[in-house]
Amino acid sequence: MNHNNQLQRRPSSVPLGDITQHQTNGLLPGKRTAPTSANNSATTTPTMTPLAFPAANTQRMFDVDPCCVSEYHDEIIKHLMRREVTMQRDGSYLESQRDVTERMRQILVDWLIDVNLKFKLHPETFFLAVDIVDRYLSKAQVPRAQLQLVGITAVLIAAKHEEVWPPEVKDCVYIAANTYTAAEVLVMERDIAGTLFFRFTVPTPYPIIVRLLDATGAPESVRHAAMFFMESAAHEIRLVPCLPSRIACASLLLARLLIATNSISRVAEEEILLEDQWDSDVEVLSHGVTLEEIEPIARQLLQSAQALTNPSSRLQAVRRKYLSQRYGGIAGMNFPVLSSDFTLTE
């Protein structure tokens, strides 16, 4: 199939605008003046009917899909968990960056969510792109005017690795509102690939969460919620050093809690027990990840997700995406409240 024909069948992309035009009080000035984004439509909060969450079980719901190779589920999870220990990320790399701040990174990640949607890329491409950005920034000094170039080039590399039809360089230039040239993207691509020694087959939270969701028979509402929390986690620099499997497990825990809290089938006085949301079955499927182990991650992740769904937040990509009915209206649900001893309160 001709690649150009494939691109022509896609809906016309709308340039998201230079990331430096984001309302950041001038923290991330642009290299050149970019056109204003045409994507300014307002988002309406949908009316939601939360679904009841079934009891956890160990039935392999993905046995019907041969592409999931469920017979190798345990081996795949074990391999990913072995690899992630040897490739733990540096969460303090921004301290050595002279011109890039935590806020700038958050803006970039937020923009990459919109880019992923505009290009109609797989979720795995987004998580790999964020991982590439973090690893590159931990090894190379990047001027703030070049940060968006690093981001869009990371998307290009990740898409080449994950997609059947990755975007072309000209698409990347267009989506960044012509802030950079095609030649600059290609130079950055070579620099990133060389700096990272072409190591792009790396563990991210995505393949782990997909298998955990399938293995636990999670309904669609929990799947959307888990992805919502994982994309929220990508914004948080404090979660960068956490192992991808722990990010995935914390996201699954919070997703189950969120749906249980908003379930229309439960009695108002009914107590939600954390042990029911992370029982022995789920612990076995996650290869021994315990509730106590993911507690601090879940707390930080819940706090980050709540901040990102605040209407007054300047980072609106996650909220806009997960307010839509396509993704279950997750961002409009009532968040669970965790007390100091990590029990659920009303």
C-alpha positions as CSV (number, residue, x, y, z in Angstrom):
1,M,0.0,0.0,0.0
2,N,1.3,3.4,-0.9
3,H,2.2,5.5,2.1
4,N,1.0,8.7,0.4
5,N,-2.4,7.2,-0.3
6,Q,-2.7,6.1,3.3
7,L,-2.0,9.7,4.5
8,Q,-4.6,11.1,2.1
9,R,-7.3,8.9,3.7
10,R,-6.6,10.5,7.1
11,P,-8.7,13.5,8.1
12,S,-6.8,16.7,7.6
13,S,-4.6,17.4,10.5
14,V,-4.9,20.8,12.3
15,P,-1.6,22.3,13.4
16,L,-1.4,22.4,17.2
17,G,0.8,25.4,17.1
18,D,4.2,26.0,18.6
19,I,4.4,24.6,22.1
20,T,6.0,27.9,23.1
21,Q,2.7,29.7,22.4
22,H,1.2,27.8,25.4
23,Q,0.1,30.1,28.3
24,T,3.2,29.7,30.4
25,N,4.0,33.3,31.3
26,G,6.9,33.3,28.8
27,L,8.6,30.3,30.4
28,L,9.1,28.6,27.0
29,P,9.6,31.2,24.3
30,G,9.5,30.1,20.7
31,K,12.4,30.1,18.3
32,R,10.2,31.6,15.6
33,T,6.7,33.1,15.5
34,A,4.2,30.3,14.7
35,P,0.7,30.5,13.4
36,T,-2.1,30.4,15.9
37,S,-3.8,27.0,16.4
38,A,-7.1,26.4,14.7
39,N,-8.1,23.9,17.3
40,N,-10.0,26.2,19.7
41,S,-13.3,24.5,20.0
42,A,-14.8,24.3,23.5
43,T,-15.3,21.0,25.2
44,T,-18.6,20.1,26.9
45,T,-18.7,17.9,30.0
46,P,-20.7,14.8,29.0
47,T,-23.5,13.2,31.0
48,M,-22.0,10.0,32.3
49,T,-23.5,6.7,33.5
50,P,-20.7,5.0,35.4
51,L,-20.5,1.2,35.0
52,A,-20.4,-1.3,37.8
53,F,-17.1,-3.0,38.2
54,P,-17.2,-6.8,38.4
55,A,-15.2,-8.9,40.9
56,A,-11.6,-9.6,40.0
57,N,-11.0,-12.9,38.3
58,T,-8.1,-14.8,36.8
59,Q,-9.8,-15.7,33.6
60,R,-7.7,-14.9,30.6
61,M,-10.1,-12.8,28.5
62,F,-7.6,-12.4,25.7
63,D,-7.4,-16.1,25.0
64,V,-9.7,-15.5,22.0
65,D,-7.2,-13.1,20.3
66,P,-4.2,-15.1,19.0
67,C,-2.3,-11.8,18.5
68,C,-2.1,-11.5,22.3
69,V,-0.2,-14.9,22.5
70,S,-1.8,-15.4,25.9
71,E,0.1,-18.7,26.4
72,Y,3.2,-16.5,26.8
73,H,1.6,-14.0,29.1
74,D,3.8,-15.0,32.1
75,E,7.0,-15.1,30.1
76,I,6.3,-11.6,28.6
77,I,5.5,-10.0,31.9
78,K,8.6,-11.6,33.5
79,H,10.8,-10.4,30.7
80,L,9.5,-6.8,30.8
81,M,10.0,-6.7,34.6
82,R,13.5,-8.0,34.3
83,R,14.4,-5.5,31.6
84,E,12.9,-2.5,33.5
85,V,15.1,-3.0,36.5
86,T,18.2,-2.7,34.3
87,M,16.9,0.4,32.6
88,Q,15.6,2.5,35.5
89,R,15.1,6.2,34.5
90,D,16.8,9.2,36.1
91,G,14.2,11.4,37.7
92,S,16.6,14.1,38.7
93,Y,17.9,14.9,35.2
94,L,16.2,18.3,35.1
95,E,18.6,19.5,37.8
96,S,21.4,19.3,35.3
97,Q,19.4,21.0,32.5
98,R,20.3,24.7,32.4
99,D,17.4,25.9,30.3
100,V,14.5,23.3,30.7
101,T,12.2,23.2,33.7
102,E,9.7,20.8,35.1
103,R,6.9,23.0,33.9
104,M,8.3,23.0,30.4
105,R,8.4,19.2,30.4
106,Q,4.7,19.1,31.5
107,I,3.7,21.4,28.7
108,L,5.6,19.2,26.2
109,V,4.0,16.0,27.4
110,D,0.6,17.6,27.3
111,W,1.2,18.7,23.7
112,L,2.4,15.2,22.7
113,I,-1.0,13.8,23.8
114,D,-2.7,16.1,21.3
115,V,-0.1,15.2,18.6
116,N,-0.8,11.5,19.2
117,L,-4.5,12.1,18.7
118,K,-4.0,14.3,15.6
119,F,-1.8,11.7,14.0
120,K,-4.1,8.8,15.1
121,L,-1.2,7.0,16.6
122,H,-1.3,4.0,19.0
123,P,-1.0,4.7,22.8
124,E,2.2,2.7,22.9
125,T,3.8,5.3,20.5
126,F,3.0,8.1,23.0
127,F,4.6,6.3,26.0
128,L,7.7,5.4,24.0
129,A,8.0,9.0,22.8
130,V,7.9,10.3,26.3
131,D,10.5,7.7,27.4
132,I,12.7,8.8,24.5
133,V,12.4,12.5,25.6
134,D,13.3,11.7,29.2
135,R,16.3,9.5,28.3
136,Y,17.6,12.1,25.8
137,L,17.2,15.0,28.2
138,S,19.1,13.0,30.8
139,K,22.1,12.8,28.5
140,A,22.1,16.0,26.5
141,Q,21.7,19.7,27.2
142,V,18.7,21.1,25.3
143,P,18.0,24.9,24.9
144,R,14.3,25.7,25.6
145,A,13.8,26.8,22.0
146,Q,14.7,23.2,20.9
147,L,12.5,21.3,23.4
148,Q,9.5,21.1,21.1
149,L,11.9,19.8,18.4
150,V,13.0,17.0,20.7
151,G,9.4,16.2,21.4
152,I,8.2,16.0,17.8
153,T,11.3,14.1,16.7
154,A,10.7,11.6,19.6
155,V,7.2,11.0,18.2
156,L,8.7,10.4,14.7
157,I,11.1,7.8,16.1
158,A,8.5,6.1,18.3
159,A,6.1,6.0,15.4
160,K,8.7,4.4,13.1
161,H,9.2,1.8,15.8
162,E,5.5,1.1,16.6
163,E,3.3,2.1,13.7
164,V,2.6,0.5,10.3
165,W,2.2,4.0,8.8
166,P,4.3,6.5,10.7
167,P,4.0,10.2,9.9
168,E,6.4,11.7,7.4
169,V,8.9,14.4,8.4
170,K,6.8,17.0,6.6
171,D,3.8,16.0,8.8
172,C,5.9,16.6,11.9
173,V,7.0,20.0,10.6
174,Y,3.3,20.8,9.9
175,I,2.0,19.7,13.3
176,A,4.6,21.9,15.0
177,A,3.3,24.9,13.0
178,N,6.4,25.1,10.9
179,T,8.5,26.1,13.9
180,Y,11.3,23.9,12.7
181,T,12.4,22.8,9.2
182,A,12.5,19.2,7.9
183,A,16.3,19.4,7.9
184,E,16.3,20.3,11.6
185,V,14.1,17.3,12.4
186,L,16.4,15.0,10.6
187,V,19.4,16.3,12.4
188,M,17.7,15.9,15.7
189,E,16.6,12.4,14.8
190,R,20.2,11.4,14.1
191,D,21.4,13.0,17.4
192,I,18.7,11.3,19.5
193,A,19.3,7.9,17.9
194,G,23.1,8.2,18.4
195,T,22.8,9.5,21.9
196,L,20.5,6.6,22.9
197,F,22.5,4.1,20.9
198,F,19.4,3.2,19.0
199,R,17.8,1.6,22.1
200,F,14.2,2.0,21.4
201,T,12.9,-1.5,22.3
202,V,12.4,-0.7,26.0
203,P,9.8,-1.4,28.7
204,T,7.1,1.2,29.1
205,P,3.9,0.9,31.2
206,Y,1.7,0.3,28.2
207,P,2.4,-3.4,27.3
208,I,2.2,-4.2,31.0
209,I,-1.2,-2.5,31.6
210,V,-2.7,-4.0,28.5
211,R,-1.9,-7.5,29.6
212,L,-3.1,-6.8,33.2
213,L,-6.3,-5.4,31.9
214,D,-6.9,-8.4,29.6
215,A,-5.9,-10.9,32.3
216,T,-8.3,-9.4,34.8
217,G,-11.2,-9.2,32.4
218,A,-11.5,-5.4,32.9
219,P,-14.5,-3.7,31.4
220,E,-14.2,-0.8,29.0
221,S,-14.7,1.8,31.7
222,V,-11.7,0.5,33.7
223,R,-9.6,0.3,30.5
224,H,-10.3,4.0,29.8
225,A,-9.6,4.9,33.4
226,A,-6.3,3.0,33.5
227,M,-5.1,4.8,30.4
228,F,-6.2,8.1,31.8
229,F,-4.1,7.6,34.9
230,M,-1.1,6.4,32.9
231,E,-1.2,9.5,30.7
232,S,-1.5,11.6,33.8
233,A,1.6,9.8,35.2
234,A,3.5,10.8,32.1
235,H,3.2,14.4,33.1
236,E,4.8,13.8,36.5
237,I,8.6,14.1,36.7
238,R,8.6,12.5,40.2
239,L,7.2,9.3,38.7
240,V,9.9,9.0,36.1
241,P,12.2,6.8,38.4
242,C,9.3,4.4,39.2
243,L,9.4,1.1,37.4
244,P,6.9,0.9,34.4
245,S,5.3,-2.1,36.0
246,R,4.6,-0.1,39.2
247,I,3.1,2.8,37.2
248,A,0.9,0.3,35.4
249,C,-0.2,-1.4,38.6
250,A,-0.9,1.9,40.4
251,S,-3.0,3.0,37.3
252,L,-4.9,-0.2,37.4
253,L,-5.6,0.1,41.1
254,L,-6.8,3.7,40.8
255,A,-8.9,2.8,37.7
256,R,-10.7,0.1,39.6
257,L,-11.2,2.5,42.6
258,L,-12.5,5.2,40.3
259,I,-15.1,3.0,38.6
260,A,-16.1,1.4,41.9
261,T,-16.6,4.9,43.5
262,N,-18.8,6.0,40.6
263,S,-20.7,2.8,40.2
264,I,-24.5,3.3,40.1
265,S,-25.0,-0.3,41.2
266,R,-23.5,0.0,44.7
267,V,-25.3,1.1,47.8
268,A,-24.2,4.5,49.0
269,E,-23.3,3.1,52.4
270,E,-21.4,0.2,51.0
271,E,-17.7,0.3,52.0
272,I,-15.2,0.0,49.2
273,L,-12.4,-2.2,50.3
274,L,-9.0,-1.8,48.7
275,E,-8.3,-5.5,49.2
276,D,-11.2,-6.2,46.8
277,Q,-9.6,-3.9,44.2
278,W,-6.1,-5.4,44.6
279,D,-6.8,-8.9,45.8
280,S,-4.5,-12.0,45.6
281,D,-5.6,-12.8,42.1
282,V,-4.5,-9.5,40.7
283,E,-1.3,-9.7,42.8
284,V,-0.5,-13.1,41.2
285,L,-1.2,-11.8,37.7
286,S,1.1,-8.8,38.4
287,H,3.8,-11.2,39.5
288,G,3.8,-10.3,43.2
289,V,3.3,-6.5,43.1
290,T,1.7,-5.7,46.4
291,L,-0.7,-3.0,47.5
292,E,1.8,-1.6,49.9
293,E,4.4,-1.4,47.2
294,I,2.3,0.8,44.9
295,E,0.6,2.9,47.6
296,P,3.0,6.0,47.4
297,I,2.8,5.9,43.6
298,A,-1.0,5.7,43.6
299,R,-1.1,8.7,46.0
300,Q,1.2,10.8,43.8
301,L,-0.6,9.7,40.6
302,L,-4.1,10.5,42.0
303,Q,-2.9,14.0,43.0
304,S,-1.5,14.6,39.5
305,A,-4.6,13.4,37.8
306,Q,-6.8,15.7,39.9
307,A,-4.6,18.7,39.0
308,L,-4.8,17.9,35.3
309,T,-8.6,17.7,35.4
310,N,-9.0,21.0,37.1
311,P,-10.8,23.4,34.6
312,S,-8.4,26.2,35.6
313,S,-5.3,24.1,34.7
314,R,-3.3,25.3,31.7
315,L,-2.6,21.7,30.8
316,Q,-5.9,20.6,29.2
317,A,-5.0,17.8,26.9
318,V,-5.8,14.9,29.3
319,R,-9.0,16.6,30.6
320,R,-10.2,17.4,27.0
321,K,-9.5,13.9,25.8
322,Y,-11.1,12.0,28.8
323,L,-14.1,14.3,29.0
324,S,-15.3,12.9,25.7
325,Q,-17.7,10.0,25.5
326,R,-15.3,8.2,23.3
327,Y,-13.1,7.7,26.3
328,G,-15.9,7.1,28.8
329,G,-16.1,10.6,30.3
330,I,-13.5,9.5,32.9
331,A,-12.2,13.0,33.6
332,G,-15.7,14.1,34.7
333,M,-16.1,11.4,37.4
334,N,-15.8,11.8,41.1
335,F,-12.3,10.9,42.2
336,P,-11.8,8.6,45.2
337,V,-10.4,10.1,48.4
338,L,-7.7,8.2,50.1
339,S,-7.2,8.7,53.9
340,S,-3.9,8.8,55.6
341,D,-3.9,5.0,56.2
342,F,-4.8,4.4,52.6
343,T,-8.4,3.4,53.1
344,L,-11.1,4.7,50.9
345,T,-13.3,7.4,52.4
346,E,-16.5,9.0,51.1
